[in-house]
Amino acid sequence: MSSTFYVTAAIDYVNGDPHLGHVYEKVGCDVLARHHRLRGDDVRFTVGTDEHSQSVLRAARDRGVTPEEFVAAQAERFRSLWASLDIDHTAFVRTSGDANRRSTERLMQAVHDAGFIYKGWYRAWLCPSCERYYADKELVAGLCPVHERPVELVEEDNYFLRLSDFQDRLLEHLEKHPDFLVPEPRRNEILQLIRGGLEDVSISRGFSDWGFPLPFDPSQVVYVWFDALIAYLTGVGYASDDEEFARFWPADVHVIGKDITRFHAVMWPAMLMAAGMPLPERVHAHGFMTLGGQKMSKTRGVFVEPTALIQQFGSDAVRYVLMAEIPFDRDGDFSMESFVDRYNADLANDYGNLVSRTEKMIQRYFEARVPERGGEEPIDAELRTLASTILPEYDRAMDGLDFTAALAAVRKLVARANKYIEETAPWKLRSAGDDRLGTVCAELLEAVRVSTGLLHPFIPRATARVATDLGIELGGDLTAALGSWPVLHGGDPVGVGEILFPRLDREAF
């Protein structure tokens, strides 16, 4: 029986359209999910849309539509974008949907029955943009500290979660499990927050009917952040498929932006503890993608239109460059100049060039068939030796969600293979009638095969084409196949595809 792996991306607000920051996160999650599938794991991957916010009501009114109509249209925008990027999720959870309502009712009732919910008076400042409530001391010059926008005072009777009851348990969990929250700066922030003392949090709203009614008091609806977090349970069958849920919960990793770490590393584990449920294994809080040093935000006019970028360069190019250029544990800046430079250097000049040169030599010298090996020199063993070195390096990086390091490992093999072509000069071996030509070209095909398998989570379309050319599968348990050398059989056909990544003119952008 295969191992299981469950990864979730943040559930996205629908009050605005998706931007490149959303793309960055979802591509990272998809890369991780695809990597585990290639290991032979049974993978679940949840994305979704967060639909019960007050900002949704405002946006719907501004457009003259009902909130239900507005969220349906916006959810489709996100769904369509993920499809265009080949985001292969297993669940797309809309938080206002029936499945998430069943999950929300079950979890909230369980927490209530366990005695961790009570009624009290609530007073706080609401930021409509992030749907977060702030105390007076948290405001900056009277504004939301994240969005720098005016906040609204909310006062009413609400239900509260006894978050303070879990202060010691949360602190103990983070101290005993240092990998529960990564990277280290986020963990230190949350440890400091918990040690400073936790206050109980409001979990319901009485001033709005846009949300799920509390199962124990239908006069109030669930606070948006609670049914958004519960979507992670919904994605693997909570309250609808007990067998599926038992197999995949707890999640192996929640991937989120660093601005929502508090919800995922304090409030969410407390909710699960209150319901008597196991906690996720890890929360990975990535940084912000910036443009000219500013966090991407359509409301501020700081953004790159992702759909236009995909249409112009293709989904593989967008996926690769984002993962290669911007580390997944810190802020990173995006520019079209760096995009084109990275595309040309890694995809056009290195991998694409290696594939094209190798396939054409196989076609020209061996009638498009895997050659039989002849003589061998010490240099001919260097590619397989390097491959055996980078495979564990690649796996460690992928396990740590260090996608830039994983790609750097693959580039070592691709660069060495391109250099190997120049050093061995197959065209000279051909002219001399040297039977070592078969060995050299066979080694190059193996280098293409291994690099293609390692790059598949990042550039699935291009690598699928190359896999077809080589007659190999990119499914099931690929780990053993990538660790073997050689795998291709002499005499098997080799296809010659079109250029994978045509070089871009930097001056045109």
LINJOSUL-V91255 format. One record per residue. N is the residue number from 1. RES is the residue in one small letter. BURIAL is + if it has 24 or more other ideal C-beta (glycine too) atoms within 12 Angstrom, else -. D_FIRST is the distance of its C-alpha to the first C-alpha in Angstrom with 1 decimal. Layout:
# LINJOSUL-V91255
n: [N | N]
res: [RES | RES]
burial: [BURIAL | BURIAL]
d_first: [D_FIRST | D_FIRST]
This chain:
# LINJOSUL-V91255
n: [1 | 2 | 3 | 4 | 5 | 6 | 7 | 8 | 9 | 10 | 11 | 12 | 13 | 14 | 15 | 16 | 17 | 18 | 19 | 20 | 21 | 22 | 23 | 24 | 25 | 26 | 27 | 28 | 29 | 30 | 31 | 32 | 33 | 34 | 35 | 36 | 37 | 38 | 39 | 40 | 41 | 42 | 43 | 44 | 45 | 46 | 47 | 48 | 49 | 50 | 51 | 52 | 53 | 54 | 55 | 56 | 57 | 58 | 59 | 60 | 61 | 62 | 63 | 64 | 65 | 66 | 67 | 68 | 69 | 70 | 71 | 72 | 73 | 74 | 75 | 76 | 77 | 78 | 79 | 80 | 81 | 82 | 83 | 84 | 85 | 86 | 87 | 88 | 89 | 90 | 91 | 92 | 93 | 94 | 95 | 96 | 97 | 98 | 99 | 100 | 101 | 102 | 103 | 104 | 105 | 106 | 107 | 108 | 109 | 110 | 111 | 112 | 113 | 114 | 115 | 116 | 117 | 118 | 119 | 120 | 121 | 122 | 123 | 124 | 125 | 126 | 127 | 128 | 129 | 130 | 131 | 132 | 133 | 134 | 135 | 136 | 137 | 138 | 139 | 140 | 141 | 142 | 143 | 144 | 145 | 146 | 147 | 148 | 149 | 150 | 151 | 152 | 153 | 154 | 155 | 156 | 157 | 158 | 159 | 160 | 161 | 162 | 163 | 164 | 165 | 166 | 167 | 168 | 169 | 170 | 171 | 172 | 173 | 174 | 175 | 176 | 177 | 178 | 179 | 180 | 181 | 182 | 183 | 184 | 185 | 186 | 187 | 188 | 189 | 190 | 191 | 192 | 193 | 194 | 195 | 196 | 197 | 198 | 199 | 200 | 201 | 202 | 203 | 204 | 205 | 206 | 207 | 208 | 209 | 210 | 211 | 212 | 213 | 214 | 215 | 216 | 217 | 218 | 219 | 220 | 221 | 222 | 223 | 224 | 225 | 226 | 227 | 228 | 229 | 230 | 231 | 232 | 233 | 234 | 235 | 236 | 237 | 238 | 239 | 240 | 241 | 242 | 243 | 244 | 245 | 246 | 247 | 248 | 249 | 250 | 251 | 252 | 253 | 254 | 255 | 256 | 257 | 258 | 259 | 260 | 261 | 262 | 263 | 264 | 265 | 266 | 267 | 268 | 269 | 270 | 271 | 272 | 273 | 274 | 275 | 276 | 277 | 278 | 279 | 280 | 281 | 282 | 283 | 284 | 285 | 286 | 287 | 288 | 289 | 290 | 291 | 292 | 293 | 294 | 295 | 296 | 297 | 298 | 299 | 300 | 301 | 302 | 303 | 304 | 305 | 306 | 307 | 308 | 309 | 310 | 311 | 312 | 313 | 314 | 315 | 316 | 317 | 318 | 319 | 320 | 321 | 322 | 323 | 324 | 325 | 326 | 327 | 328 | 329 | 330 | 331 | 332 | 333 | 334 | 335 | 336 | 337 | 338 | 339 | 340 | 341 | 342 | 343 | 344 | 345 | 346 | 347 | 348 | 349 | 350 | 351 | 352 | 353 | 354 | 355 | 356 | 357 | 358 | 359 | 360 | 361 | 362 | 363 | 364 | 365 | 366 | 367 | 368 | 369 | 370 | 371 | 372 | 373 | 374 | 375 | 376 | 377 | 378 | 379 | 380 | 381 | 382 | 383 | 384 | 385 | 386 | 387 | 388 | 389 | 390 | 391 | 392 | 393 | 394 | 395 | 396 | 397 | 398 | 399 | 400 | 401 | 402 | 403 | 404 | 405 | 406 | 407 | 408 | 409 | 410 | 411 | 412 | 413 | 414 | 415 | 416 | 417 | 418 | 419 | 420 | 421 | 422 | 423 | 424 | 425 | 426 | 427 | 428 | 429 | 430 | 431 | 432 | 433 | 434 | 435 | 436 | 437 | 438 | 439 | 440 | 441 | 442 | 443 | 444 | 445 | 446 | 447 | 448 | 449 | 450 | 451 | 452 | 453 | 454 | 455 | 456 | 457 | 458 | 459 | 460 | 461 | 462 | 463 | 464 | 465 | 466 | 467 | 468 | 469 | 470 | 471 | 472 | 473 | 474 | 475 | 476 | 477 | 478 | 479 | 480 | 481 | 482 | 483 | 484 | 485 | 486 | 487 | 488 | 489 | 490 | 491 | 492 | 493 | 494 | 495 | 496 | 497 | 498 | 499 | 500 | 501 | 502 | 503 | 504 | 505 | 506 | 507 | 508 | 509]
res: [m | s | s | t | f | y | v | t | a | a | i | d | y | v | n | g | d | p | h | l | g | h | v | y | e | k | v | g | c | d | v | l | a | r | h | h | r | l | r | g | d | d | v | r | f | t | v | g | t | d | e | h | s | q | s | v | l | r | a | a | r | d | r | g | v | t | p | e | e | f | v | a | a | q | a | e | r | f | r | s | l | w | a | s | l | d | i | d | h | t | a | f | v | r | t | s | g | d | a | n | r | r | s | t | e | r | l | m | q | a | v | h | d | a | g | f | i | y | k | g | w | y | r | a | w | l | c | p | s | c | e | r | y | y | a | d | k | e | l | v | a | g | l | c | p | v | h | e | r | p | v | e | l | v | e | e | d | n | y | f | l | r | l | s | d | f | q | d | r | l | l | e | h | l | e | k | h | p | d | f | l | v | p | e | p | r | r | n | e | i | l | q | l | i | r | g | g | l | e | d | v | s | i | s | r | g | f | s | d | w | g | f | p | l | p | f | d | p | s | q | v | v | y | v | w | f | d | a | l | i | a | y | l | t | g | v | g | y | a | s | d | d | e | e | f | a | r | f | w | p | a | d | v | h | v | i | g | k | d | i | t | r | f | h | a | v | m | w | p | a | m | l | m | a | a | g | m | p | l | p | e | r | v | h | a | h | g | f | m | t | l | g | g | q | k | m | s | k | t | r | g | v | f | v | e | p | t | a | l | i | q | q | f | g | s | d | a | v | r | y | v | l | m | a | e | i | p | f | d | r | d | g | d | f | s | m | e | s | f | v | d | r | y | n | a | d | l | a | n | d | y | g | n | l | v | s | r | t | e | k | m | i | q | r | y | f | e | a | r | v | p | e | r | g | g | e | e | p | i | d | a | e | l | r | t | l | a | s | t | i | l | p | e | y | d | r | a | m | d | g | l | d | f | t | a | a | l | a | a | v | r | k | l | v | a | r | a | n | k | y | i | e | e | t | a | p | w | k | l | r | s | a | g | d | d | r | l | g | t | v | c | a | e | l | l | e | a | v | r | v | s | t | g | l | l | h | p | f | i | p | r | a | t | a | r | v | a | t | d | l | g | i | e | l | g | g | d | l | t | a | a | l | g | s | w | p | v | l | h | g | g | d | p | v | g | v | g | e | i | l | f | p | r | l | d | r | e | a | f]
burial: [- | - | - | + | + | + | + | + | + | + | + | + | + | + | + | + | + | + | + | + | + | + | + | + | + | + | + | + | + | + | + | + | + | + | + | + | + | + | + | - | + | - | + | + | + | + | + | + | + | + | + | + | + | + | + | + | + | - | + | + | - | - | - | - | - | - | + | - | - | + | + | - | + | + | + | - | + | + | + | - | + | + | - | + | + | + | + | + | + | + | + | + | + | + | + | + | + | - | + | + | + | + | + | + | + | + | + | + | + | + | + | + | - | - | - | + | + | + | - | - | - | + | - | + | + | + | + | + | + | + | + | + | + | + | - | - | - | - | + | - | - | - | - | + | - | + | + | - | + | - | + | + | - | + | - | - | - | + | + | + | + | + | + | - | + | + | + | - | + | + | + | - | + | + | - | - | - | - | - | + | + | + | + | - | - | + | + | - | - | + | + | - | + | + | - | - | - | + | + | + | + | + | + | + | + | + | - | + | - | + | + | + | + | + | + | - | - | - | - | + | + | + | + | + | + | + | + | + | + | + | + | + | + | + | + | + | + | + | + | - | - | - | - | - | + | - | - | + | + | + | + | + | + | + | + | + | + | + | + | + | + | + | + | + | + | + | + | + | + | + | + | + | + | + | + | - | + | - | + | + | + | + | + | + | + | + | + | + | + | + | + | - | - | - | + | + | + | - | - | - | - | - | + | + | - | + | + | - | + | + | - | - | + | + | + | + | + | + | + | + | + | + | + | + | + | + | + | + | + | + | + | + | + | + | - | + | - | - | + | + | - | + | + | + | + | + | + | + | + | + | + | + | + | + | + | + | + | + | + | + | + | + | - | - | + | + | - | + | + | + | + | - | + | - | - | - | - | - | - | + | - | + | + | + | - | + | + | - | - | + | + | - | + | + | + | - | + | + | + | + | + | + | + | + | + | + | + | + | + | + | + | + | + | + | + | + | + | + | - | + | + | - | - | + | - | + | - | - | + | - | - | - | - | - | - | + | + | + | + | + | + | + | + | + | + | + | + | + | + | + | + | + | + | + | + | + | + | + | + | + | + | + | + | + | + | + | + | - | + | + | - | + | - | + | - | - | - | + | + | - | + | + | + | - | + | + | + | + | - | - | - | + | - | + | + | + | + | - | - | + | + | - | - | + | - | - | - | - | -]
d_first: [0.0 | 3.8 | 6.7 | 9.3 | 12.9 | 15.9 | 19.4 | 22.6 | 26.0 | 29.2 | 30.4 | 33.5 | 37.0 | 38.5 | 42.1 | 42.2 | 40.7 | 37.8 | 39.0 | 37.7 | 36.6 | 34.1 | 33.0 | 32.5 | 30.1 | 28.0 | 27.8 | 26.6 | 23.8 | 22.9 | 23.0 | 20.5 | 18.1 | 18.5 | 18.0 | 14.6 | 13.7 | 15.1 | 12.9 | 9.8 | 9.2 | 9.2 | 12.8 | 15.6 | 19.1 | 22.1 | 25.8 | 28.7 | 32.4 | 34.4 | 37.1 | 39.1 | 41.3 | 45.1 | 45.3 | 43.7 | 46.5 | 49.0 | 47.6 | 47.5 | 51.1 | 52.2 | 50.9 | 52.3 | 49.0 | 47.1 | 44.2 | 41.8 | 43.1 | 43.0 | 39.4 | 38.2 | 40.0 | 38.8 | 35.2 | 35.5 | 37.0 | 33.9 | 31.5 | 33.6 | 33.7 | 30.0 | 29.7 | 32.4 | 30.5 | 27.2 | 25.6 | 22.3 | 21.7 | 19.5 | 22.2 | 25.9 | 27.3 | 31.0 | 32.1 | 34.8 | 32.5 | 31.8 | 28.2 | 29.3 | 32.2 | 30.1 | 28.0 | 31.3 | 33.0 | 30.3 | 30.1 | 33.8 | 34.6 | 32.2 | 34.0 | 37.3 | 36.7 | 35.7 | 39.2 | 38.5 | 40.4 | 44.2 | 47.0 | 49.4 | 51.6 | 50.1 | 51.9 | 50.4 | 50.7 | 48.4 | 47.5 | 46.9 | 45.1 | 42.3 | 42.5 | 42.8 | 45.5 | 47.6 | 50.1 | 53.6 | 52.9 | 49.9 | 52.0 | 53.6 | 57.1 | 56.2 | 53.4 | 49.6 | 48.6 | 45.8 | 47.5 | 51.1 | 52.0 | 54.0 | 52.3 | 53.1 | 53.9 | 52.0 | 53.3 | 52.3 | 50.8 | 47.0 | 44.1 | 42.7 | 39.6 | 40.5 | 39.0 | 41.4 | 39.7 | 36.6 | 38.5 | 37.9 | 34.2 | 33.6 | 35.6 | 33.8 | 30.4 | 31.5 | 33.2 | 30.3 | 27.7 | 29.6 | 26.7 | 26.5 | 29.2 | 29.9 | 32.0 | 34.4 | 37.4 | 35.6 | 34.5 | 38.1 | 39.4 | 37.3 | 38.1 | 41.7 | 41.5 | 40.0 | 42.5 | 45.2 | 44.4 | 42.5 | 44.3 | 43.0 | 42.0 | 43.0 | 40.2 | 42.3 | 45.2 | 48.1 | 50.0 | 47.5 | 45.9 | 43.5 | 40.2 | 38.4 | 40.7 | 39.7 | 38.4 | 40.9 | 43.8 | 43.9 | 47.0 | 44.9 | 42.0 | 39.0 | 39.7 | 38.0 | 36.0 | 34.3 | 32.9 | 32.0 | 29.8 | 28.3 | 27.0 | 24.1 | 23.0 | 23.9 | 21.7 | 18.5 | 20.0 | 22.2 | 24.8 | 23.4 | 19.7 | 18.8 | 15.2 | 14.6 | 16.7 | 15.1 | 11.7 | 13.7 | 16.9 | 18.3 | 18.6 | 17.9 | 21.2 | 24.2 | 26.3 | 30.0 | 33.5 | 35.4 | 38.0 | 35.6 | 34.2 | 36.1 | 34.5 | 31.0 | 31.6 | 34.1 | 34.3 | 30.6 | 29.4 | 32.4 | 31.6 | 28.1 | 29.6 | 32.2 | 29.7 | 27.7 | 24.6 | 22.6 | 23.8 | 22.0 | 21.1 | 23.5 | 26.4 | 27.5 | 31.1 | 32.2 | 35.9 | 38.2 | 38.9 | 42.7 | 45.3 | 48.4 | 47.3 | 46.9 | 43.7 | 42.9 | 44.1 | 45.5 | 47.7 | 49.4 | 49.5 | 47.3 | 44.6 | 43.5 | 42.7 | 39.1 | 39.4 | 42.5 | 40.7 | 37.8 | 40.3 | 42.4 | 39.9 | 36.6 | 33.3 | 32.0 | 35.2 | 35.0 | 31.4 | 32.1 | 35.4 | 34.4 | 31.5 | 33.7 | 36.8 | 35.9 | 33.8 | 31.2 | 32.7 | 36.4 | 39.0 | 39.7 | 42.4 | 42.2 | 44.9 | 45.3 | 46.8 | 43.8 | 41.6 | 43.6 | 43.9 | 40.1 | 39.4 | 42.1 | 41.2 | 37.4 | 36.7 | 39.9 | 41.3 | 38.2 | 35.0 | 36.8 | 39.5 | 37.3 | 35.4 | 38.8 | 40.6 | 38.0 | 37.5 | 41.2 | 41.9 | 39.4 | 41.2 | 44.6 | 44.2 | 41.6 | 42.0 | 38.7 | 36.6 | 34.5 | 37.3 | 37.5 | 38.0 | 41.4 | 42.9 | 41.3 | 42.8 | 41.4 | 40.9 | 38.5 | 35.9 | 36.1 | 33.7 | 30.7 | 31.8 | 31.9 | 28.5 | 26.9 | 28.8 | 27.9 | 24.1 | 23.6 | 26.4 | 24.8 | 21.4 | 23.4 | 25.5 | 22.7 | 21.0 | 24.5 | 25.1 | 28.0 | 27.9 | 31.5 | 30.6 | 27.5 | 29.9 | 32.5 | 30.3 | 29.7 | 33.4 | 34.2 | 32.6 | 34.2 | 37.5 | 37.5 | 36.7 | 39.6 | 41.9 | 40.8 | 42.2 | 45.5 | 45.6 | 44.9 | 46.9 | 45.3 | 48.4 | 50.5 | 48.4 | 48.7 | 52.5 | 52.8 | 50.7 | 48.4 | 45.4 | 43.5 | 43.2 | 40.1 | 38.4 | 39.3 | 38.0 | 34.8 | 34.2 | 34.9 | 32.4 | 29.7 | 30.8 | 30.6 | 27.1 | 25.7 | 27.8 | 26.7 | 23.0 | 23.8 | 26.1 | 23.9 | 22.8 | 26.6 | 28.3 | 25.9 | 28.7 | 30.5 | 27.6 | 26.4 | 29.9 | 29.8 | 26.5 | 28.1 | 31.1 | 29.1 | 26.9 | 23.6 | 20.5 | 19.6 | 16.2 | 12.6 | 12.2 | 15.9 | 16.1 | 16.6 | 19.0 | 21.0 | 21.4 | 22.8 | 26.5 | 27.7 | 25.3 | 27.8 | 29.8 | 33.5 | 35.0 | 32.3 | 33.8 | 33.8 | 34.8 | 37.4 | 36.8 | 39.2 | 39.7 | 36.7 | 38.7 | 42.4 | 44.4 | 45.8 | 49.4 | 49.5 | 53.0 | 51.9 | 49.9]
